[in-house]
């Protein structure tokens, strides 16, 4: 099942975890999985979650 489908069914944490695993599976650039998760939430109009993941990415890349 795709991350978007999981989120549509209410399993947002599972969707987020699936996208985080994509970092390793597809050798995404640093912070790339965070962008995917923010985009997932943007498509669902979950603005607080978009902000949370963008802030998490900024924190990750600052260290």
C-alpha positions in Angstrom: 0.0 0.0 0.0 1.3 3.5 -0.9 1.9 6.2 1.7 -0.9 8.4 0.3 -3.4 5.5 0.6 -2.3 4.8 4.2 -2.9 8.5 5.0 -6.3 8.5 3.3 -7.3 5.6 5.5 -6.2 7.5 8.6 -2.9 5.7 9.1 -0.8 8.9 8.9 2.0 7.7 11.2 2.4 4.5 9.1 2.5 6.7 6.0 5.2 8.9 7.5 7.2 5.8 8.5 6.9 4.4 4.9 8.3 7.7 3.5 11.1 7.8 6.1 12.2 4.3 5.0 12.3 5.6 1.4 15.4 7.6 2.4 17.4 4.4 2.7 15.6 2.4 0.0 16.0 5.0 -2.8 19.1 6.9 -1.5 17.2 10.2 -1.3 19.2 13.3 -0.6 19.5 14.3 3.0 16.2 15.7 4.1 14.4 14.3 1.1 12.1 12.0 3.0 11.1 15.0 5.2 10.1 16.9 2.0 8.0 13.9 0.9 6.2 13.8 4.2 5.6 17.5 4.2 4.2 17.2 0.6 2.0 14.3 1.7 0.5 16.5 4.5 0.2 19.5 2.2 -1.9 17.5 -0.2 -4.2 16.6 2.7 -4.3 20.3 3.8 -2.8 19.4 7.2 -0.9 22.6 7.7 0.3 21.9 11.2 1.9 18.7 10.1 3.5 20.4 7.1 5.0 22.9 9.4 6.1 20.2 11.9 8.0 18.2 9.2 9.6 21.3 7.7 10.8 22.4 11.1 12.1 18.8 11.7 14.0 19.0 8.4 15.5 22.4 9.3 16.6 21.0 12.7 18.1 17.9 11.1 20.1 19.8 8.5 21.3 22.4 11.1 23.2 19.6 13.0 
